[in-house]
Amino acid sequence: MSFTEEQTAFRESVRRLVARHVAPIAAEIDETDRFPTELVKLFGEMGLMQLWVPEQYGGPNGNLTMMCIAREEISKVSPACASIAGLNTMFIMPLLHFGSEEQRRKFLPIIAKGGVVTAIAISEPQAGSDVTALNTRAQKDGDSYILNGRKQWCSYGVEAEFIVLMARTGDGPGADGISAFIIEPKKMPGVSFGRHERKMGFRGAPNTPIFLDNVRVPAENLVGEEGKGFRASMRALDLNRPTIGAQSVGLAQGALDACLAYAKERKQFKRSISEFQGVQFILADMAIQIEAARALVYECARAGDEGDWKRLNLLASMAKCFGSDVAMKVTTDAVQIFGGYGYTMDYPVERMMRDAKLTQIFEGTNQIQRVVIARELLR
Ligand SMILES: CC(C)(COP(=O)(O)OP(=O)(O)OC[C@H]1O[C@@H](n2cnc3c(N)ncnc32)[C@H](O)[C@@H]1OP(=O)(O)O)[C@@H](O)C(=O)NCCC(=O)NCCSC(=O)CCS(=O)O
């Protein structure tokens, strides 16, 4: 794949940061499930947390290609840490695409300073793939809304200063009744968080339910018009799913790199196992799949950077789905190459395999991605 000089330099700078600050703590974060606040600070100093913030709000005016590069590079050693770099995307996008100028002027300069954690809250216990089934209510009361309900899985919400949260303002079912609100969980009475989910992988990235008990939110915090929340969520997902594809590519590349080193060093039958064709073919298949997924991810990023929303919608689902399926296959094969040692926590490939599983599930399951793709094909 070819990249501009600027993109290559950016990749190199992220690579150096990863080698120095992320690789040494990747296994420890998985083991302890601790949220690495030092990376929030570091990624903020480097401009990654605020990459999407346009120049006029004090940000570096980054784009989807740059976000994919950052997430790919960090994911080679830890996709959970890579998620930190991208976590503000899902808050920023609804504001950029649906919010008011006042909202952009109020919140984006704060994020532009770096080191600020935000989140999005869409899912509920009964509303995962089917976003329109959400039940959280927002009742208009003078110049405020009163929010009641429960959100599920919210990534980083427990650490967040601001969350864009979907709630039902209309009585009818379906997408039209869903609106987006900015809540400030540390300041607004009535917001509380449940137990940290204990996950198989992506440890160190907190997911918790959010409980809303008569939370008063000023009407000025409604993002866009009433009833536009579903569309805002979908646009945010369209712009984040390619970065999950990139994260998956990085994860798979990290597993392949580990396998190449191990296969050369590990000897059986008086030869390094890399000399056996059975192993060589597995390595070759890994490389083919990774390169194909990478090409799809950056083609998708190009569509996003050109503002081609229709093409982005299709390619985002393809990049997320294909990339994560490749990550699952490659990391599973990586454990096989490492044999018994691969199944132990002394080597990174078992963690990579656990992390890969989530990439097929979050940000819309791969079955949902196929629904999106098939609908577009059959339109
Ligand atoms: C299953 C879905 C893909 C589609 O759901 P629906 O069938 O219920 O909705 P549609 O009829 O397709 O659309 C309704 C309405 O919205 C407009 N729309 C649809 N897609 C887009 C888009 N990409 N961009 C903009 N607008 C869009 C569509 O045109 C319709 O409007 P009109 O009627 O034409 O005016 C969807 O529900 C889906 O993707 N489900 C998966 C959800 C998911 O990924 N969840 C994981 C979120 S993970 C996360 O965010 C972490 C935090 S957390 O969850 O709290």
The ligand as an SDF file (V2000), in Angstrom:
LIG
                    3D

 55 57  0  0  0  0  0  0  0  0999 V2000
  -29.5270   -2.9020   11.8540 C   0  0  0  0  0  0  0  0  0  0  0  0
  -29.1600   -1.5090   11.4170 C   0  0  0  0  0  0  0  0  0  0  0  0
  -28.1030   -1.5350   10.3460 C   0  0  0  0  0  0  0  0  0  0  0  0
  -30.3730   -0.7590   10.7450 C   0  0  0  0  0  0  0  0  0  0  0  0
  -31.3850   -0.5940   11.5670 O   0  0  0  0  0  0  0  0  0  0  0  0
  -32.9230   -0.3880   11.1350 P   0  0  0  0  0  0  0  0  0  0  0  0
  -33.3580   -1.3740   10.1030 O   0  0  0  0  0  0  0  0  0  0  0  0
  -33.6700   -0.3610   12.4040 O   0  0  0  0  0  0  0  0  0  0  0  0
  -32.9390    1.0790   10.5040 O   0  0  0  0  0  0  0  0  0  0  0  0
  -33.0170    1.5850    8.9850 P   0  0  0  0  0  0  0  0  0  0  0  0
  -34.3960    1.3920    8.5370 O   0  0  0  0  0  0  0  0  0  0  0  0
  -31.9300    1.0110    8.1880 O   0  0  0  0  0  0  0  0  0  0  0  0
  -32.7210    3.1540    9.1460 O   0  0  0  0  0  0  0  0  0  0  0  0
  -33.5990    4.0270    9.8290 C   0  0  0  0  0  0  0  0  0  0  0  0
  -33.2970    5.4480    9.4000 C   0  0  0  0  0  0  0  0  0  0  0  0
  -31.9190    5.7720    9.6370 O   0  0  0  0  0  0  0  0  0  0  0  0
  -31.2490    6.1050    8.4180 C   0  0  0  0  0  0  0  0  0  0  0  0
  -29.9130    5.5000    8.3960 N   0  0  0  0  0  0  0  0  0  0  0  0
  -29.6360    4.1900    8.3790 C   0  0  0  0  0  0  0  0  0  0  0  0
  -28.3120    3.9850    8.3050 N   0  0  0  0  0  0  0  0  0  0  0  0
  -27.7590    5.2130    8.2560 C   0  0  0  0  0  0  0  0  0  0  0  0
  -26.4200    5.6750    8.1530 C   0  0  0  0  0  0  0  0  0  0  0  0
  -25.4100    4.7890    8.0770 N   0  0  0  0  0  0  0  0  0  0  0  0
  -26.1840    7.0000    8.1460 N   0  0  0  0  0  0  0  0  0  0  0  0
  -27.1980    7.8940    8.2320 C   0  0  0  0  0  0  0  0  0  0  0  0
  -28.5100    7.5230    8.3120 N   0  0  0  0  0  0  0  0  0  0  0  0
  -28.7670    6.2040    8.3220 C   0  0  0  0  0  0  0  0  0  0  0  0
  -32.0900    5.4670    7.3240 C   0  0  0  0  0  0  0  0  0  0  0  0
  -31.9370    6.1390    6.1070 O   0  0  0  0  0  0  0  0  0  0  0  0
  -33.4940    5.6240    7.9040 C   0  0  0  0  0  0  0  0  0  0  0  0
  -33.9250    6.9600    7.6990 O   0  0  0  0  0  0  0  0  0  0  0  0
  -35.1080    7.2630    6.6560 P   0  0  0  0  0  0  0  0  0  0  0  0
  -36.2810    6.4670    7.1170 O   0  0  0  0  0  0  0  0  0  0  0  0
  -34.5750    6.7980    5.3150 O   0  0  0  0  0  0  0  0  0  0  0  0
  -35.2890    8.7410    6.7250 O   0  0  0  0  0  0  0  0  0  0  0  0
  -28.7040   -0.6720   12.6460 C   0  0  0  0  0  0  0  0  0  0  0  0
  -29.6220   -0.7070   13.6760 O   0  0  0  0  0  0  0  0  0  0  0  0
  -27.3520   -1.1110   13.1640 C   0  0  0  0  0  0  0  0  0  0  0  0
  -26.3100   -0.7280   12.6360 O   0  0  0  0  0  0  0  0  0  0  0  0
  -27.3200   -1.9240   14.2470 N   0  0  0  0  0  0  0  0  0  0  0  0
  -26.1140   -2.2640   14.9480 C   0  0  0  0  0  0  0  0  0  0  0  0
  -25.9030   -1.2980   16.0660 C   0  0  0  0  0  0  0  0  0  0  0  0
  -24.4950   -1.2930   16.5720 C   0  0  0  0  0  0  0  0  0  0  0  0
  -23.5490   -1.3090   15.8180 O   0  0  0  0  0  0  0  0  0  0  0  0
  -24.3600   -1.2400   17.8890 N   0  0  0  0  0  0  0  0  0  0  0  0
  -23.1020   -1.2310   18.5150 C   0  0  0  0  0  0  0  0  0  0  0  0
  -22.7900    0.1020   19.0210 C   0  0  0  0  0  0  0  0  0  0  0  0
  -21.2750   -0.0260   19.8920 S   0  0  0  0  0  0  0  0  0  0  0  0
  -21.0640    1.4240   20.5610 C   0  0  0  0  0  0  0  0  0  0  0  0
  -21.4560    2.3570   19.9860 O   0  0  0  0  0  0  0  0  0  0  0  0
  -20.4190    1.4400   21.9040 C   0  0  0  0  0  0  0  0  0  0  0  0
  -21.1560    2.2360   22.8840 C   0  0  0  0  0  0  0  0  0  0  0  0
  -22.6340    1.6070   23.3210 S   0  0  0  0  0  0  0  0  0  0  0  0
  -23.2800    0.7890   22.4840 O   0  0  0  0  0  0  0  0  0  0  0  0
  -23.2180    2.1860   24.4070 O   0  0  0  0  0  0  0  0  0  0  0  0
  1  2  1  0
  2  3  1  0
  2  4  1  0
  2 36  1  0
  4  5  1  0
  5  6  1  0
  6  7  2  0
  6  8  1  0
  6  9  1  0
  9 10  1  0
 10 11  2  0
 10 12  1  0
 10 13  1  0
 13 14  1  0
 14 15  1  0
 15 16  1  0
 15 30  1  0
 16 17  1  0
 17 18  1  0
 17 28  1  0
 18 19  1  0
 18 27  1  0
 19 20  2  0
 20 21  1  0
 21 22  1  0
 21 27  2  0
 22 23  1  0
 22 24  2  0
 24 25  1  0
 25 26  2  0
 26 27  1  0
 28 29  1  0
 28 30  1  0
 30 31  1  0
 31 32  1  0
 32 33  2  0
 32 34  1  0
 32 35  1  0
 36 37  1  0
 36 38  1  0
 38 39  2  0
 38 40  1  0
 40 41  1  0
 41 42  1  0
 42 43  1  0
 43 44  2  0
 43 45  1  0
 45 46  1  0
 46 47  1  0
 47 48  1  0
 48 49  1  0
 49 50  2  0
 49 51  1  0
 51 52  1  0
 52 53  1  0
 53 54  2  0
 53 55  1  0
M  END
$$$$
